[in-house]
Amino acid sequence: MADNNRHIKAVVFDLGETLLNFGQIETMRLFREGAKLSYDFLKGLGQPVGRFRFYCWRNLITIRMHCWLANITGKDPNALRLLRRNGTKAGYQLEEQQWRELVWLWYKPLRDICKSETDIVGTLTMLKDSGIKLGILSNTFVNDFALERHLREIEIVDFFPVRLYSYQFDFRKPDPRIFRIAADRIDIPLENIMYVGDRINMDIEPAIKLGMTAVLKSAYTNAGKEPPDGTWKIDRISELPAIIEKINSQLAPA
């Protein structure tokens, strides 16, 4: 009898450069676009935004400072909380839905350059119909409202009943605790989960150490880098059903 304890029963995905392809972005250009959209929104609501230049610099300094702190502490900030804190100090008076719209407008320029695979819905449908559970585990400070609005727009959010974002925790990948929480939430042992990501140090190495099946999605973030032995490599998410079928068939009883 072949050992079937490592059958793939679930697939957990990273977001950026995995499910969502942004490519190498012009960070400052996108930041200014988000600043302009959010500034105009606030100004239209009669909020005391002041001059655009000051508004832009204040938010840039806030984001950079908290990203720097995140690299030290291992805890990602919550973009909605940061915007609310800055806005409250500036005297903004917004309803909850308006705060969420503000987060979306900051994120929207990134959403507008994003590309997802044209057959992603079909691929996820195939995985789901074959009995594979699906989840998301991503390092991000972007609030789930914006991310899931994006996923809803491309019609894939409902494939993922389990969605974990690092800003919701006191730690982030590659911390093994966040992978274990994902496994608990999806209710599948780590050894039966395939983790798909684009970063060798954040995604592939910790997944392998925890006994997961690791899949590296080709992206500029891993160009020219060699992943650990035992890593599967793909160029497209659509390759996954065939890989899972191959792995599971090899582990079927002889």
RODO-764719 format. One record per atom (N, C-alpha, C, CB): z, x, y. Coordinates in steps of 0.05 Angstrom, whole numbers, padded with zeros to 5 digits, always signed. Glycine has a CB too. Layout:
residues N
ZXY;...
***
This chain:
residues 254
+00000+00017-00024;+00000+00000+00000;+00000+00018+00025;+00025-00019+00000;-00017+00011+00044;-00018+00026+00069;+00005+00017+00086;-00045+00023+00083;+00015+00035+00103;+00037+00028+00121;+00026+00010+00143;+00049+00054+00134;+00036-00015+00144;+00026-00034+00164;+00045-00039+00186;+00019-00060+00150;+00065-00021+00189;+00086-00024+00210;+00075-00018+00237;+00109-00007+00204;+00051-00008+00240;+00040-00001+00266;+00016-00018+00273;+00032+00028+00267;+00013-00041+00261;-00008-00060+00268;-00005-00066+00298;-00006-00086+00251;-00027-00068+00312;-00027-00076+00340;-00024-00106+00342;-00053-00067+00355;-00002-00114+00355;+00004-00143+00359;+00005-00151+00388;+00030-00150+00345;+00005-00131+00406;+00005-00137+00435;-00008-00114+00449;+00034-00141+00445;-00020-00121+00472;-00031-00101+00490;-00019-00104+00518;-00063-00103+00491;-00008-00083+00529;+00003-00083+00556;-00014-00065+00573;+00033-00075+00556;-00021-00075+00597;-00039-00061+00615;-00026-00052+00640;-00063-00079+00622;-00034-00029+00650;-00029-00021+00677;-00049-00037+00694;-00033+00011+00681;-00045-00036+00721;-00063-00051+00739;-00084-00033+00751;-00047-00064+00761;-00076-00016+00771;-00095+00000+00786;-00111+00019+00768;-00082+00015+00807;-00137+00019+00770;-00156+00035+00755;-00155+00029+00725;-00150+00065+00759;-00144+00006+00718;-00144-00003+00690;-00155-00031+00689;-00115-00002+00678;-00139-00051+00696;-00150-00078+00698;-00165-00082+00724;-00127-00099+00696;-00155-00069+00745;-00167-00071+00772;-00177-00043+00780;-00147-00082+00793;-00203-00041+00787;-00215-00015+00794;-00219-00013+00824;-00241-00012+00779;-00203+00004+00837;-00205+00008+00865;-00221+00034+00872;-00178+00010+00878;-00220+00054+00855;-00234+00079+00860;-00218+00095+00881;-00262+00074+00870;-00229+00117+00889;-00216+00134+00910;-00219+00120+00937;-00229+00162+00910;-00197+00112+00948;-00197+00095+00972;-00193+00112+00997;-00176+00073+00970;-00203+00101+01019;-00197+00113+01046;-00172+00099+01056;-00221+00108+01066;-00149+00112+01050;-00123+00100+01054;-00119+00090+01083;-00101+00119+01047;-00125+00108+01102;-00120+00100+01130;-00138+00078+01140;-00122+00125+01148;-00163+00078+01131;-00181+00057+01139;-00172+00030+01129;-00210+00063+01129;-00163+00029+01104;-00154+00004+01092;-00127-00004+01105;-00150+00007+01062;-00111+00016+01111;-00085+00009+01125;-00091-00004+01152;-00068+00034+01128;-00109+00007+01167;-00115-00004+01193;-00127-00032+01191;-00134+00014+01209;-00144-00036+01171;-00155-00063+01167;-00133-00083+01160;-00176-00062+01144;-00114-00075+01143;-00092-00093+01137;-00075-00098+01161;-00076-00082+01114;-00071-00077+01177;-00055-00080+01201;-00068-00100+01220;-00051-00052+01215;-00094-00098+01223;-00109-00115+01242;-00107-00144+01232;-00138-00106+01245;-00112-00149+01207;-00111-00176+01196;-00083-00188+01200;-00118-00176+01167;-00063-00173+01193;-00035-00183+01196;-00027-00187+01225;-00016-00165+01181;-00035-00168+01242;-00029-00170+01270;-00041-00195+01283;-00039-00145+01285;-00067-00200+01276;-00080-00224+01287;-00067-00249+01277;-00110-00224+01280;-00058-00249+01252;-00045-00272+01240;-00019-00278+01256;-00039-00268+01210;-00003-00257+01260;+00022-00261+01274;+00018-00269+01303;+00038-00235+01272;-00001-00257+01315;-00007-00263+01343;-00016-00292+01346;-00029-00244+01355;-00031-00301+01326;-00040-00329+01327;-00018-00349+01323;-00061-00333+01305;+00004-00340+01311;+00028-00357+01308;+00047-00354+01331;+00042-00349+01282;+00039-00339+01351;+00056-00335+01375;+00080-00317+01371;+00065-00362+01384;+00078-00299+01351;+00101-00281+01345;+00100-00257+01364;+00100-00272+01316;+00123-00245+01371;+00124-00223+01390;+00116-00196+01378;+00153-00221+01401;+00090-00194+01373;+00080-00170+01359;+00077-00145+01377;+00053-00176+01346;+00075-00149+01403;+00072-00127+01421;+00043-00115+01419;+00092-00105+01415;+00041-00090+01427;+00015-00077+01426;+00007-00070+01398;+00015-00052+01444;-00019-00071+01391;-00028-00066+01364;-00021-00037+01356;-00058-00071+01362;-00025-00018+01373;-00020+00010+01366;+00009+00014+01357;-00026+00028+01390;+00028+00002+01372;+00056+00005+01364;+00061-00010+01338;+00074-00007+01386;+00050-00033+01335;+00053-00049+01310;+00043-00033+01286;+00038-00076+01312;+00020-00020+01289;+00008-00005+01267;+00025+00019+01260;-00020+00005+01276;+00034+00035+01280;+00050+00059+01275;+00077+00052+01263;+00053+00075+01300;+00089+00031+01272;+00116+00023+01262;+00114+00017+01232;+00127-00001+01277;+00094+00002+01224;+00091-00004+01195;+00082+00020+01179;+00071-00027+01192;+00066+00037+01190;+00057+00061+01175;+00082+00079+01170;+00036+00077+01191;+00098+00083+01190;+00122+00100+01186;+00141+00088+01166;+00137+00104+01213;+00144+00062+01167;+00162+00048+01147;+00152+00052+01119;+00164+00018+01154;+00126+00048+01115;+00115+00050+01088;+00117+00079+01078;+00086+00041+01087;+00109+00098+01095;+00110+00126+01086;+00138+00135+01080;+00098+00144+01107;+00158+00127+01096;+00185+00135+01091;+00195+00124+01064;+00203+00125+01114;+00189+00098+01058;+00199+00086+01034;+00184+00097+01009;+00197+00056+01035;+00159+00104+01012;+00144+00116+00990;+00156+00144+00984;+00114+00118+00996;+00163+00158+01005;+00176+00184+01001;+00202+00181+00987;+00180+00198+01029;+00218+00162+00995;+00243+00157+00982;+00240+00149+00953;+00259+00135+00997;+00219+00134+00948;+00213+00125+00920;+00208+00149+00902;+00189+00106+00919;+00194+00169+00913;+00189+00193+00897;+00214+00208+00890;+00169+00211+00912;+00235+00205+00906;+00260+00218+00901;+00278+00201+00883;+00275+00223+00928;+00279+00175+00888;+00298+00158+00874;+00286+00146+00848;+00307+00136+00892;+00259+00145+00847;+00246+00132+00824;+00247+00102+00825;+00260+00140+00799;+00253+00091+00849;+00253+00062+00853;+00233+00054+00874;+00282+00052+00860;+00214+00037+00867;+00194+00029+00887;+00205+00007+00905;+00169+00018+00872;+00197+00008+00931;+00206-00013+00950;+00191-00039+00945;+00202-00004+00979;+00200-00060+00957;+00188-00086+00956;+00174-00091+00983;+00208-00109+00950;+00147-00092+00983;+00132-00095+01008;+00141-00119+01024;+00102-00096+01002;+00146-00141+01011;+00154-00166+01025;+00180-00162+01039;+00156-00189+01005;+00199-00149+01026;+00225-00144+01038;+00222-00125+01062;+00244-00131+01017;+00205-00105+01059;+00202-00086+01082;+00190-00100+01106;+00183-00063+01074;+00169-00117+01101;+00156-00131+01123;+00175-00151+01135;+00131-00146+01113;+00191-00164+01119;+00211-00184+01130;+00232-00169+01147;+00224-00199+01106;+00241-00146+01137;+00261-00131+01152;+00250-00122+01179;+00271-00107+01136;+00226-00110+01179;+00214-00102+01204;+00209-00125+01222;+00187-00087+01198;+00198-00147+01211;+00192-00170+01227;+00216-00184+01239;+00177-00190+01210;+00238-00186+01223;+00262-00198+01233;+00273-00182+01257;+00283-00200+01211;+00273-00156+01254;+00282-00139+01276;+00265-00142+01301;+00282-00109+01268;+00239-00148+01297;+00220-00151+01320;+00222-00180+01331;+00192-00146+01311;+00236-00197+01318;+00240-00225+01328;+00220-00245+01317;+00237-00224+01357;+00206-00239+01294;+00188-00258+01282;+00205-00281+01270;+00170-00245+01261;+00194-00305+01273;+00206-00328+01260;+00185-00342+01243;+00218-00348+01282;+00186-00336+01217;+00165-00346+01199;+00178-00362+01176;+00149-00322+01187;+00163-00381+01166;+00170-00395+01142;+00163-00378+01117;+00157-00423+01140;+00175-00384+01094;+00171-00368+01071;+00141-00364+01064;+00185-00380+01047;+00126-00386+01066;+00097-00384+01059;+00083-00366+01079;+00085-00411+01060;+00092-00365+01104;+00079-00348+01123;+00086-00318+01118;+00088-00355+01152;+00110-00312+01109;+00116-00285+01101;+00098-00276+01078;+00146-00282+01093;+00094-00294+01059;+00077-00287+01036;+00048-00283+01045;+00078-00309+01015;+00039-00299+01063;+00012-00296+01074;+00009-00269+01088;+00004-00319+01093;+00030-00261+01101;+00030-00235+01115;+00026-00212+01095;+00056-00231+01131;+00041-00214+01072;+00037-00194+01051;+00009-00194+01041;+00057-00199+01028;-00002-00217+01037;-00030-00219+01027;-00050-00207+01046;-00037-00249+01022;-00046-00211+01072;-00065-00200+01091;-00064-00169+01092;-00059-00211+01119;-00040-00158+01088;-00039-00129+01086;-00053-00119+01061;-00009-00120+01085;-00052-00134+01039;-00064-00126+01014;-00094-00132+01013;-00050-00140+00991;-00103-00151+01028;-00131-00161+01025;-00152-00140+01027;-00135-00182+01046;-00151-00120+01046;-00172-00100+01046;-00175-00085+01020;-00167-00080+01068;-00153-00081+01006;-00154-00068+00980;-00166-00086+00959;-00126-00059+00971;-00159-00112+00961;-00171-00132+00943;-00201-00133+00947;-00159-00159+00947;-00210-00131+00972;-00239-00134+00978;-00256-00112+00967;-00242-00136+01008;-00245-00088+00962;-00261-00066+00951;-00258-00064+00921;-00253-00039+00964;-00240-00081+00910;-00234-00079+00881;-00257-00090+00864;-00209-00095+00875;-00262-00077+00842;-00281-00086+00822;-00268-00089+00795;-00305-00066+00821;-00273-00111+00782;-00264-00115+00755;-00288-00118+00737;-00245-00140+00753;-00285-00112+00712;-00307-00114+00693;-00319-00142+00692;-00299-00105+00665;-00345-00144+00692;-00357-00171+00693;-00351-00187+00668;-00387-00167+00695;-00344-00174+00646;-00338-00189+00622;-00308-00189+00615;-00353-00176+00598;-00291-00184+00636;-00262-00182+00631;-00250-00208+00620;-00248-00174+00657;-00259-00231+00630;-00249-00256+00620;-00256-00260+00590;-00260-00280+00636;-00280-00253+00583;-00289-00255+00555;-00273-00237+00537;-00318-00250+00553;-00268-00212+00547;-00253-00193+00531;-00224-00202+00527;-00253-00165+00545;-00211-00212+00548;-00184-00221+00545;-00182-00246+00528;-00172-00226+00573;-00202-00263+00530;-00203-00287+00513;-00205-00279+00483;-00227-00304+00520;-00221-00259+00478;-00225-00249+00450;-00198-00238+00439;-00246-00227+00449;-00184-00223+00456;-00159-00212+00447;-00138-00234+00443;-00148-00192+00468;-00137-00252+00461;-00117-00274+00459;-00123-00292+00434;-00118-00292+00484;-00149-00298+00430;-00156-00315+00408;-00152-00301+00381;-00186-00323+00410;-00150-00275+00381;-00145-00261+00356;-00115-00258+00350;-00158-00233+00357;-00099-00270+00368;-00070-00270+00364;-00055-00247+00378;-00064-00268+00335;-00069-00232+00394;-00057-00209+00408;-00042-00220+00433;-00078-00188+00416;-00017-00212+00437;-00002-00219+00461;-00010-00200+00483;+00028-00219+00456;-00011-00209+00508;-00020-00193+00530;+00002-00192+00552;-00046-00204+00542;+00004-00168+00565;+00023-00165+00586;+00014-00145+00607;+00050-00158+00576;+00028-00143+00629;+00022-00124+00650;+00048-00109+00657;+00011-00138+00676;+00045-00083+00659;+00067-00066+00668;+00056-00045+00688;+00082-00051+00644;+00063-00048+00713;+00050-00031+00734;+00071-00020+00754;+00029-00047+00749;+00067+00005+00762;+00082+00016+00784;+00070+00007+00810;+00083+00047+00783;+00085-00007+00827;+00074-00017+00852;+00096-00026+00870;+00054-00040+00846;+00091-00024+00896;+00109-00037+00916;+00097-00062+00927;+00116-00017+00938;+00073-00069+00919;+00060-00093+00929;+00074-00117+00915;+00030-00093+00922;+00081-00137+00931;+00095-00160+00921;+00078-00176+00901;+00104-00178+00944;+00092-00188+00882;+00077-00202+00861;+00061-00226+00872;+00097-00213+00840;+00069-00237+00894;+00053-00259+00906;+00025-00250+00911;+00067-00269+00931;+00021-00226+00924;-00005-00217+00930;-00021-00208+00905;-00004-00193+00950;-00007-00194+00887;-00021-00185+00863;-00030-00208+00846;-00002-00167+00847;-00013-00228+00843;-00020-00250+00825;-00040-00269+00838;+00005-00265+00817;-00041-00270+00865;-00062-00284+00878;-00089-00271+00873;-00057-00285+00909;-00089-00245+00873;-00113-00230+00866;-00121-00235+00837;-00109-00199+00870;-00103-00233+00819;-00109-00238+00790;-00118-00267+00786;-00084-00233+00773;-00107-00285+00801;-00115-00313+00799;-00144-00317+00809;-00096-00332+00815;-00151-00303+00830;-00178-00305+00841;-00199-00295+00821;-00180-00288+00867;-00192-00275+00805;-00212-00266+00785;-00207-00279+00758;-00210-00235+00783;-00190-00299+00758;-00186-00317+00735;-00174-00304+00710;-00212-00330+00728;-00155-00285+00714;-00144-00272+00691;-00113-00274+00690;-00152-00244+00690;-00100-00285+00711;-00071-00284+00712;-00059-00299+00688;-00061-00296+00738;-00071-00321+00679;-00058-00337+00658;-00059-00324+00631;-00072-00364+00657;-00075-00302+00628;-00075-00287+00603;-00049-00272+00599;-00099-00269+00602;-00034-00268+00620;-00011-00250+00620;+00015-00264+00626;-00015-00227+00640;+00027-00277+00606;+00053-00290+00611;+00075-00270+00618;+00061-00306+00586;+00072-00245+00610;+00091-00224+00616;+00079-00206+00637;+00100-00208+00591;+00091-00205+00661;+00081-00188+00683;+00105-00174+00696;+00065-00205+00704;+00105-00147+00693;+00127-00131+00704;+00117-00112+00725;+00142-00116+00681;+00130-00112+00748;+00122-00094+00770;+00146-00077+00777;+00113-00111+00795;+00142-00052+00781;+00164-00033+00783;+00183-00039+00806;+00154-00005+00786;+00174-00050+00828;+00192-00056+00850;+00214-00076+00843;+00176-00066+00874;+00210-00090+00820;+00230-00109+00811;+00253-00096+00796;+00217-00129+00793;+00251-00069+00792;+00271-00055+00776;+00282-00031+00792;+00259-00045+00750;+00302-00018+00782;+00314+00006+00794;+00301+00031+00784;+00344+00007+00790;+00279+00029+00769;+00265+00052+00758;+00236+00044+00754;+00278+00061+00731;+00219+00063+00748;+00191+00058+00745;+00180+00077+00724;+00176+00061+00772;+00155+00072+00716;+00143+00091+00697;+00143+00119+00709;+00113+00082+00690;+00148+00139+00693;+00148+00140+00664;+00176+00136+00651;+00138+00167+00655;+00195+00124+00666;+00221+00119+00655;+00218+00101+00630;+00240+00106+00676;+00229+00110+00607;+00225+00094+00582;+00238+00067+00583;+00237+00109+00559;+00258+00063+00601;+00271+00037+00603;+00252+00014+00610;+00294+00038+00623;+00233+00020+00627;+00215-00001+00636;+00195-00009+00614;+00200+00007+00662;+00188+00010+00597;+00171+00004+00574;+00187-00013+00554;+00161+00030+00561;+00212-00006+00550;+00228-00021+00531;+00232-00050+00541;+00256-00007+00527;+00236-00053+00567;+00239-00080+00578;+00213-00096+00573;+00246-00079+00608;+00190-00083+00577;+00165-00097+00572;+00163-00106+00543;+00141-00078+00579;+00171-00089+00525;+00170-00096+00496;+00189-00119+00491;+00178-00071+00479;+00213-00119+00503;+00232-00141+00499;+00220-00167+00510;+00259-00135+00513;+00208-00166+00533;+00197-00190+00546;+00174-00202+00529;+00188-00184+00574;+00158-00184+00518;+00135-00193+00503;+00142-00199+00474;+00112-00173+00504;+00167-00191+00467;+00179-00197+00441;+00163-00185+00418;+00181-00227+00437;+00154-00160+00422;+00140-00145+00402;+00152-00117+00401;+00109-00145+00407;+00157-00105+00378;+00167-00077+00377;+00148-00058+00390;+00173-00069+00347;+00159-00036+00401;+00143-00016+00414;+00121-00005+00397;+00161+00007+00424;+00127-00001+00371;+00107+00011+00353;+00083-00008+00347;+00120+00019+00327;+00086-00033+00355;+00064-00052+00351;+00050-00059+00377;+00074-00077+00338;+00056-00044+00398;+00044-00049+00424;+00025-00026+00432;+00065-00051+00446;+00002-00034+00442;-00018-00016+00453;-00014-00016+00484;-00048-00023+00445;-00010+00008+00495;-00008+00009+00524;-00034+00022+00536;+00017+00025+00533;-00046+00009+00555;-00071+00018+00567;-00066+00026+00596;-00093-00004+00564;-00072+00050+00603;-00068+00059+00631;-00087+00082+00638;-00039+00068+00635;-00085+00091+00663;-00104+00112+00672;-00090+00138+00678;-00118+00102+00697;-00064+00139+00679;-00050+00164+00686;-00036+00175+00662;-00029+00158+00709;-00043+00201+00656;-00032+00213+00632;-00002+00216+00634;-00045+00241+00628;+00009+00225+00657;+00038+00230+00660;+00054+00204+00662;+00043+00247+00684;+00043+00183+00674;+00058+00159+00678;+00054+00138+00656;+00050+00146+00705;+00031+00139+00643;+00024+00118+00623;+00023+00129+00595;-00003+00106+00631;+00006+00150+00591;+00000+00158+00564;+00023+00174+00551;-00025+00176+00564;+00034+00194+00565;+00055+00210+00553;+00080+00194+00546;+00062+00233+00572;+00090+00177+00564;+00114+00162+00557;+00108+00141+00535;+00125+00147+00581;+00085+00130+00535;+00078+00110+00514;+00078+00124+00486;+00050+00098+00519;+00067+00147+00484;+00066+00162+00459;+00094+00169+00450;+00049+00187+00461;+00111+00179+00469;+00138+00186+00462;+00154+00163+00451;+00152+00198+00487;+00148+00139+00460;+00162+00115+00451;+00150+00103+00426;+00162+00094+00474;+00129+00115+00416;+00117+00105+00391;+00096+00084+00394;+00138+00094+00374;+00087+00079+00419;+00066+00060+00424;+00039+00073+00418;+00067+00050+00454;+00019+00056+00416;-00009+00066+00414;-00019+00068+00443;-00027+00047+00396;-00027+00091+00451;-00035+00096+00479;-00065+00098+00481;-00023+00123+00489;-00075+00084+00502;-00104+00084+00508;-00108+00092+00537;-00116+00055+00503;-00124+00113+00541;-00130+00123+00568;-00156+00111+00578;-00131+00154+00568;-00154+00097+00599;-00179+00085+00612;-00190+00106+00631;-00172+00058+00627;-00216+00113+00628;-00228+00133+00645;-00227+00124+00674;-00258+00137+00637;-00219+00143+00692;-00217+00138+00720;-00216+00164+00735;-00192+00120+00727;-00219+00163+00761;-00218+00188+00777;-00190+00201+00774;-00224+00183+00806;-00169+00186+00768;-00142+00196+00766;-00138+00214+00742;-00123+00173+00765;-00156+00213+00722;-00153+00230+00699;-00178+00247+00693;-00147+00214+00674;-00196+00248+00713;-00221+00263+00709;-00215+00293+00703;-00239+00261+00734;-00226+00303+00682;-00223+00331+00675;-00197+00338+00661;-00226+00347+00699;-00180+00318+00656;-00154+00322+00644;-00155+00314+00614;-00132+00307+00659;-00141+00329+00598;-00141+00323+00569;-00115+00310+00561;-00146+00349+00553;-00116+00286+00550;-00092+00272+00542;-00080+00283+00517;-00098+00242+00538;-00056+00276+00510;-00043+00286+00485;-00058+00277+00460;-00014+00276+00483;-00054+00291+00439;-00066+00284+00413;-00057+00256+00406;-00059+00304+00391;-00075+00241+00394;-00069+00214+00385;-00076+00192+00406;-00041+00212+00379;-00086+00201+00429;-00093+00182+00450;-00121+00171+00445;-00092+00195+00478;-00124+00145+00447;-00151+00133+00447;-00162+00134+00475;-00150+00104+00436;-00188+00137+00477;-00201+00138+00504;-00222+00116+00506;-00214+00166+00509;-00223+00103+00529;-00243+00082+00534;-00254+00085+00562;-00231+00054+00530;-00278+00075+00565;-00291+00073+00591;-00288+00045+00603;-00320+00082+00590;-00286+00026+00584;-00285-00002+00593;-00264-00018+00576;-00313-00016+00590;-00252-00037+00588;-00232-00054+00574;-00246-00068+00550;-00220-00075+00593;-00271-00074+00553;-00286-00089+00532;-00287-00073+00505;-00314-00095+00541;-00280-00048+00505;-00279-00032+00481;-00255-00038+00464;-00281-00002+00487;-00235-00050+00476;-00209-00053+00462;-00210-00070+00436;-00189-00065+00480;-00223-00094+00436;-00223-00110+00411;-00232-00094+00387;-00240-00134+00415;-00253-00078+00390;-00264-00063+00367;-00244-00042+00359;-00291-00050+00375;-00230-00029+00378;-00211-00008+00371;-00187-00020+00356;-00201+00006+00397;-00178-00043+00366;-00155-00057+00353;-00163-00065+00325;-00145-00081+00370;-00186-00076+00322;-00196-00084+00295;-00197-00060+00276;-00223-00098+00297;-00206-00037+00287;-00208-00013+00270;-00180-00004+00262;-00223+00009+00286;-00161-00003+00281;-00134+00006+00275;-00121-00012+00255;-00117+00008+00301;-00123-00038+00259;-00109-00057+00241;-00122-00058+00214;-00110-00084+00253;-00148-00054+00213;-00162-00055+00186;-00154-00030+00170;-00192-00057+00190;-00150-00008+00184;-00143+00017+00169;-00114+00015+00159;-00145+00041+00188;-00098-00002+00172;-00070-00005+00163;-00066-00028+00144;-00052-00008+00187;-00088-00042+00138;-00086-00065+00119;-00079-00055+00091;-00112-00082+00119;-00066-00072+00075;-00060-00064+00047;-00085-00056+00032;-00046-00087+00032;-00083-00035+00017;-00106-00025+00001;-00113-00044-00021;-00101+00003-00010;
***
